[in-house]
Amino acid sequence: MIPLVRDTIDKDDIDELIGWLKTYPHLTKGKLTIEYEKKWAAWMGTEYALFVNSGSSANLLMLYSLIEEGRLNIGDKVVVPTLSWSTDLAPVIQLGLKPILCDCNMVDLSIDIGHFERIIEEERPEALILVSVLGLVPQMDKILELCKANNIVLLEDSCESLGSKFQENKIGNFGIMSSFSTYFGHHISTIEGGMICTSNKKTYNILKSIRSHGWDRDLDEDYKKSLRDKYKIGEFESLYKFYHCGFNLRSTDLQAFIGLGQLDKLDSIIKARNKNYDLYRNLLKNDFWEPPKSNNSYYISNFAYPVISPKRKKIVDALKKNDIAVRPLICGSLEKQPFWQRNSSKIVLKNADIVDKYGLYLPNNHQISQKEIEQICGIINEVIN
């Protein structure tokens, strides 16, 4: 079988983890979490990183921190790409914000700029959650220009694009915050896990507080002091005082231990995924749609290789017959999802509808071989041609 993903946690990682566990270390969030966050932030080139229990939790925290900070209010409009993941849309609904679905474009599969411009004119949204689909690179210059001109807060869901770059700048460094996933099968894994990046100190402190109940224990000393002075809270009372409506979305030092080792592998994993992407692109002969090239301006750290073809069913059947894993292209159009249709009127998003009907993605990981990619492409080419 050729699986969709392969684990980045190998035998040596497990042996090292066992050895560390035999020292009977602190396991819940502690010093290793802080070390892991600092190492991640340094690699990303951002000021701060916050380790949480999943990429989905990261999306939830990003949005809610904007509410706690006063940048968003209940009922404010948030643009969500219709080609994304359920937990890009779900927290918008859960937090009482109003989602506006934006169609995708047929080049990099991120938001369609023309549709986004119409949404801005008609809806005046307060925020945009931008998703870099499968590591493909959005038109960041145009998106940044529109957000700045219209006072739109930009959040990046970069869970599928760790290491992708726009003009030498890593995806995840363009918005006020960005989210990443370290779930099994992503570029690197901490079993379960997610990360938020930001260079805004106040935002970072709010994120730390709402990650852990809303208390002040993890906060920078100056921010902690400002809260205690504001509410006249003493040292002892501060132990159980809560300044924000918080959650408990922490991860553990056990997972941070794994993450520290994973970061050492990350550059080589990204290089392998990019090389595989180029090989797929050179070998596949799809006359319906072709993904963009990876180059100096758009470096693609590919999560899984996208295919859009009217012959999807035949392709899927052929791949399954040959024991090759295949999936829909993300979850297709969010407009087609039952939880959206249950409470929303139908809208036509023509590009996302094409992806929903014809889209799939293929295995890409750091261990897939050239021979395996050649086999996959040979099967698909035979179906298409």
C-alpha positions as CSV (number, residue, x, y, z in Angstrom):
1,M,0.0,0.0,0.0
2,I,1.0,3.6,-0.6
3,P,-0.4,5.6,2.3
4,L,-1.4,9.2,2.2
5,V,1.0,10.1,5.0
6,R,3.8,8.5,7.0
7,D,4.7,9.2,10.5
8,T,7.5,11.7,11.2
9,I,7.9,10.2,14.6
10,D,10.4,7.4,14.0
11,K,11.9,4.6,16.1
12,D,14.8,6.8,17.3
13,D,12.3,9.5,18.4
14,I,10.4,6.9,20.4
15,D,13.6,5.5,22.0
16,E,14.6,9.1,23.0
17,L,11.2,9.7,24.4
18,I,11.4,6.5,26.5
19,G,14.8,7.5,27.8
20,W,13.5,10.9,28.8
21,L,10.4,9.4,30.5
22,K,12.8,7.1,32.6
23,T,14.1,10.3,34.2
24,Y,10.6,10.8,35.6
25,P,10.3,14.4,34.3
26,H,7.6,17.0,34.6
27,L,4.9,16.0,32.0
28,T,2.3,18.7,31.9
29,K,3.0,22.1,30.4
30,G,6.3,23.4,31.8
31,K,9.8,24.4,30.8
32,L,10.0,22.2,27.7
33,T,6.8,23.8,26.3
34,I,8.5,27.2,26.6
35,E,11.7,25.9,25.0
36,Y,9.7,24.4,22.1
37,E,7.7,27.6,21.6
38,K,11.0,29.7,21.5
39,K,12.6,27.2,19.0
40,W,9.5,27.3,16.8
41,A,9.3,31.1,16.9
42,A,13.0,31.4,15.9
43,W,12.5,29.0,13.0
44,M,9.5,30.9,11.8
45,G,11.1,34.3,12.2
46,T,8.3,35.6,14.5
47,E,8.4,37.1,18.0
48,Y,6.2,34.6,19.8
49,A,4.8,31.1,19.4
50,L,2.1,29.5,21.6
51,F,1.8,25.7,21.8
52,V,-1.8,24.4,22.1
53,N,-3.5,21.0,21.8
54,S,-4.5,21.1,18.1
55,G,-4.5,23.3,15.0
56,S,-8.3,23.6,15.4
57,S,-7.8,24.9,19.0
58,A,-5.3,27.4,17.5
59,N,-8.0,28.7,15.1
60,L,-10.5,29.0,18.0
61,L,-8.0,30.9,20.2
62,M,-7.0,33.3,17.4
63,L,-10.5,34.4,16.9
64,Y,-11.5,34.5,20.5
65,S,-8.4,36.6,21.4
66,L,-9.6,39.2,19.0
67,I,-12.9,39.4,20.9
68,E,-11.2,39.6,24.3
69,E,-8.9,42.3,22.9
70,G,-11.9,44.3,21.6
71,R,-10.9,44.0,17.9
72,L,-13.9,41.9,17.1
73,N,-17.4,42.0,18.6
74,I,-20.3,39.5,18.5
75,G,-22.0,39.8,15.1
76,D,-19.0,41.1,13.3
77,K,-18.4,39.6,9.8
78,V,-15.5,37.3,9.2
79,V,-14.6,36.1,5.7
80,V,-13.9,32.3,5.5
81,P,-12.6,30.5,2.4
82,T,-15.1,28.0,1.3
83,L,-12.3,25.7,0.3
84,S,-10.8,25.1,3.8
85,W,-11.4,23.0,6.9
86,S,-14.5,22.7,9.1
87,T,-12.6,24.3,12.1
88,D,-11.9,27.4,10.1
89,L,-15.6,28.0,9.8
90,A,-17.0,26.4,13.0
91,P,-15.4,28.8,15.6
92,V,-16.7,31.8,13.7
93,I,-20.2,30.4,14.2
94,Q,-19.5,29.2,17.7
95,L,-18.3,32.6,18.9
96,G,-21.3,34.4,17.6
97,L,-19.5,36.0,14.6
98,K,-21.1,36.1,11.1
99,P,-19.2,34.0,8.5
100,I,-19.1,35.1,4.9
101,L,-18.0,32.3,2.6
102,C,-15.5,33.4,-0.1
103,D,-15.0,31.4,-3.3
104,C,-11.6,30.0,-4.2
105,N,-9.6,30.8,-7.3
106,M,-8.5,28.2,-9.8
107,V,-4.7,28.9,-9.6
108,D,-3.6,28.5,-6.0
109,L,-7.0,27.5,-4.7
110,S,-6.9,30.2,-2.0
111,I,-9.5,33.0,-2.0
112,D,-10.8,34.5,-5.2
113,I,-9.6,38.1,-5.2
114,G,-12.5,39.3,-7.3
115,H,-15.1,37.7,-5.0
116,F,-13.2,39.0,-1.9
117,E,-13.4,42.5,-3.3
118,R,-17.2,42.2,-3.8
119,I,-17.6,40.9,-0.3
120,I,-15.6,43.9,1.0
121,E,-17.8,46.3,-1.0
122,E,-21.1,44.7,0.0
123,E,-20.5,43.3,3.5
124,R,-17.7,45.4,5.0
125,P,-16.2,42.5,6.9
126,E,-13.9,43.0,10.0
127,A,-11.6,40.0,9.5
128,L,-10.4,37.4,7.0
129,I,-9.2,33.9,7.8
130,L,-6.8,33.1,5.0
131,V,-6.0,29.5,4.2
132,S,-3.0,28.4,2.2
133,V,-4.4,25.3,0.6
134,L,-2.1,22.2,0.7
135,G,0.9,24.5,0.9
136,L,0.1,26.5,-2.3
137,V,0.9,30.1,-1.9
138,P,-1.8,32.8,-2.1
139,Q,-1.5,36.2,-3.7
140,M,-0.2,37.7,-0.5
141,D,0.6,41.2,-1.9
142,K,-2.9,41.8,-3.2
143,I,-4.6,40.3,-0.1
144,L,-2.4,42.4,2.2
145,E,-3.2,45.5,0.2
146,L,-7.0,44.9,0.4
147,C,-6.9,44.1,4.1
148,K,-4.9,47.2,4.9
149,A,-7.0,49.5,2.8
150,N,-10.2,48.2,4.3
151,N,-9.1,47.8,7.9
152,I,-9.6,44.0,7.8
153,V,-7.8,41.9,10.4
154,L,-5.9,39.1,8.7
155,L,-5.5,35.7,10.3
156,E,-3.6,32.9,8.6
157,D,-4.5,29.3,8.8
158,S,-1.1,27.8,7.7
159,C,-1.7,24.3,9.0
160,E,-1.0,22.8,5.5
161,S,1.8,25.1,4.5
162,L,4.6,25.0,7.1
163,G,7.6,26.2,5.2
164,S,5.9,27.6,2.2
165,K,7.1,31.1,1.2
166,F,5.9,34.2,-0.6
167,Q,8.9,36.2,-1.9
168,E,11.2,34.6,0.7
169,N,8.9,35.3,3.6
170,K,7.4,32.2,5.3
171,I,3.6,31.8,5.1
172,G,2.3,32.5,8.6
173,N,4.2,35.8,9.0
174,F,1.8,38.1,7.2
175,G,-1.3,38.3,9.4
176,I,-1.6,39.4,13.0
177,M,-1.7,35.7,14.0
178,S,-1.2,32.4,12.2
179,S,-2.1,28.8,13.1
180,F,-0.3,25.5,12.5
181,S,-1.1,21.9,13.1
182,T,1.3,19.2,14.3
183,Y,-1.3,16.4,14.1
184,F,-0.1,13.0,12.6
185,G,0.4,13.4,8.9
186,H,1.3,17.1,8.9
187,H,4.8,18.3,8.1
188,I,5.9,17.4,11.6
189,S,4.0,15.7,14.4
190,T,3.6,16.0,18.2
191,I,0.9,13.3,18.1
192,E,-1.7,16.0,18.6
193,G,-0.8,19.6,18.7
194,G,-1.0,23.1,17.2
195,M,0.8,26.4,17.3
196,I,-0.1,30.1,17.1
197,C,2.4,32.6,15.9
198,T,2.3,36.4,16.4
199,S,4.6,39.3,16.8
200,N,2.1,41.4,18.8
201,K,3.0,41.3,22.5
202,K,-0.5,42.2,23.8
203,T,-2.1,39.6,21.6
204,Y,0.4,37.0,22.8
205,N,-0.4,37.7,26.4
206,I,-4.1,37.4,25.8
207,L,-3.5,34.1,24.0
208,K,-1.5,32.8,26.9
209,S,-4.2,33.7,29.4
210,I,-7.2,32.3,27.5
211,R,-5.2,29.1,26.7
212,S,-5.1,28.5,30.5
213,H,-8.5,29.3,32.0
214,G,-8.0,33.1,31.8
215,W,-5.6,33.5,34.7
216,D,-2.3,35.4,34.7
217,R,0.3,32.7,35.7
218,D,2.0,32.5,32.3
219,L,1.9,36.2,31.4
220,D,4.8,38.6,31.0
221,E,5.5,40.4,34.3
222,D,4.5,43.9,33.0
223,Y,1.2,42.6,31.6
224,K,0.5,40.6,34.7
225,K,1.2,43.6,36.9
226,S,-1.1,45.8,34.9
227,L,-4.0,43.4,35.4
228,R,-3.4,43.0,39.1
229,D,-3.2,46.7,39.6
230,K,-6.3,47.4,37.5
231,Y,-8.4,45.0,39.5
232,K,-6.6,45.5,42.8
233,I,-5.6,41.8,43.1
234,G,-3.0,40.7,45.7
235,E,-0.4,38.0,45.3
236,F,-2.3,35.2,47.1
237,E,-5.7,36.0,45.6
238,S,-4.1,36.1,42.1
239,L,-3.8,32.3,42.1
240,Y,-7.4,31.9,41.3
241,K,-8.3,35.1,39.6
242,F,-9.4,35.1,36.0
243,Y,-9.1,38.2,33.8
244,H,-10.4,36.7,30.5
245,C,-13.1,34.1,29.6
246,G,-10.7,31.3,29.0
247,F,-10.4,27.7,28.0
248,N,-8.0,24.9,28.8
249,L,-6.3,24.2,25.5
250,R,-2.8,23.5,26.7
251,S,-0.6,20.7,25.4
252,T,2.1,18.9,27.5
253,D,5.8,18.8,28.0
254,L,5.7,15.2,26.7
255,Q,4.5,16.5,23.3
256,A,6.9,19.5,23.5
257,F,9.8,17.0,23.9
258,I,8.7,15.3,20.7
259,G,8.3,18.7,19.0
260,L,11.8,19.8,19.8
261,G,13.2,16.7,18.0
262,Q,10.8,17.2,15.1
263,L,12.0,20.8,14.5
264,D,15.5,19.4,13.8
265,K,14.0,17.4,10.9
266,L,11.8,20.1,9.5
267,D,14.0,21.7,6.8
268,S,14.8,18.3,5.3
269,I,11.1,17.3,5.4
270,I,10.1,20.5,3.6
271,K,12.8,20.0,1.0
272,A,11.5,16.5,0.3
273,R,7.9,17.6,0.0
274,N,8.8,20.4,-2.4
275,K,10.9,17.9,-4.5
276,N,8.0,15.5,-4.6
277,Y,5.6,18.2,-5.6
278,D,7.8,19.1,-8.6
279,L,8.0,15.5,-9.6
280,Y,4.2,15.1,-9.5
281,R,3.8,18.2,-11.5
282,N,6.3,17.1,-14.2
283,L,4.8,13.6,-14.5
284,L,1.0,14.1,-14.3
285,K,-0.6,14.9,-17.6
286,N,-3.9,16.5,-16.6
287,D,-5.5,18.6,-19.3
288,F,-8.2,20.0,-17.0
289,W,-6.2,21.8,-14.3
290,E,-2.6,22.1,-13.3
291,P,-1.3,23.5,-10.0
292,P,1.2,26.4,-10.0
293,K,4.9,26.1,-10.2
294,S,7.1,26.3,-7.1
295,N,9.8,29.0,-7.6
296,N,11.7,31.7,-5.8
297,S,8.5,33.9,-5.5
298,Y,6.1,31.0,-4.6
299,Y,8.0,28.2,-2.7
300,I,5.6,25.4,-2.1
301,S,6.0,23.2,0.9
302,N,3.3,20.8,-0.2
303,F,1.0,18.9,2.2
304,A,-0.6,16.6,-0.4
305,Y,-0.7,16.9,-4.2
306,P,-3.9,18.3,-5.6
307,V,-5.7,17.0,-8.7
308,I,-8.9,18.4,-10.3
309,S,-10.4,16.3,-13.0
310,P,-13.9,15.4,-14.3
311,K,-12.7,11.8,-14.3
312,R,-12.3,11.9,-10.5
313,K,-14.4,8.8,-9.9
314,K,-12.4,6.7,-12.3
315,I,-9.1,8.0,-10.9
316,V,-10.2,7.2,-7.3
317,D,-11.4,3.7,-8.3
318,A,-8.1,3.0,-10.1
319,L,-6.0,4.2,-7.2
320,K,-8.0,2.2,-4.7
321,K,-7.7,-0.9,-6.9
322,N,-4.0,-0.5,-6.7
323,D,-4.0,0.1,-2.9
324,I,-3.1,3.8,-3.1
325,A,-4.6,6.2,-0.6
326,V,-6.6,9.1,-1.9
327,R,-8.8,11.7,-0.4
328,P,-11.2,14.6,-1.4
329,L,-9.4,17.9,-1.9
330,I,-9.6,19.0,1.7
331,C,-13.3,18.7,2.5
332,G,-14.5,20.3,-0.8
333,S,-16.8,23.3,-0.5
334,L,-17.8,24.2,3.0
335,E,-21.1,25.5,1.5
336,K,-21.9,21.8,0.8
337,Q,-21.3,20.7,4.4
338,P,-24.4,19.6,6.4
339,F,-23.6,21.8,9.4
340,W,-23.6,24.9,7.1
341,Q,-26.6,24.0,5.0
342,R,-28.7,23.2,8.1
343,N,-28.8,26.9,9.1
344,S,-27.8,28.9,5.9
345,S,-29.4,29.7,2.6
346,K,-27.8,28.1,-0.5
347,I,-25.2,30.2,-2.3
348,V,-23.4,29.5,-5.6
349,L,-19.6,29.5,-5.4
350,K,-18.7,28.3,-8.9
351,N,-15.0,27.5,-8.4
352,A,-15.4,25.8,-5.1
353,D,-18.2,23.8,-6.6
354,I,-15.8,22.5,-9.3
355,V,-13.3,21.5,-6.7
356,D,-16.0,19.9,-4.6
357,K,-17.1,17.8,-7.5
358,Y,-13.8,17.0,-9.2
359,G,-11.1,17.6,-6.6
360,L,-8.9,15.0,-4.8
361,Y,-5.4,14.9,-3.4
362,L,-2.6,12.4,-3.6
363,P,0.1,11.1,-1.1
364,N,3.0,13.4,-0.4
365,N,5.3,12.8,2.5
366,H,9.0,12.9,3.3
367,Q,9.4,9.1,2.8
368,I,7.4,8.5,-0.4
369,S,9.8,7.3,-3.1
370,Q,10.2,8.4,-6.7
371,K,9.1,5.0,-7.8
372,E,5.8,5.3,-5.8
373,I,5.1,8.7,-7.3
374,E,5.8,7.4,-10.8
375,Q,3.4,4.5,-10.2
376,I,0.7,6.9,-9.0
377,C,1.1,9.2,-11.9
378,G,1.2,6.3,-14.4
379,I,-2.2,5.1,-13.1
380,I,-3.8,8.6,-13.3
381,N,-2.4,9.3,-16.7
382,E,-3.8,6.1,-18.0
383,V,-7.3,7.1,-16.8
384,I,-7.1,10.6,-18.0
385,N,-5.7,9.8,-21.5
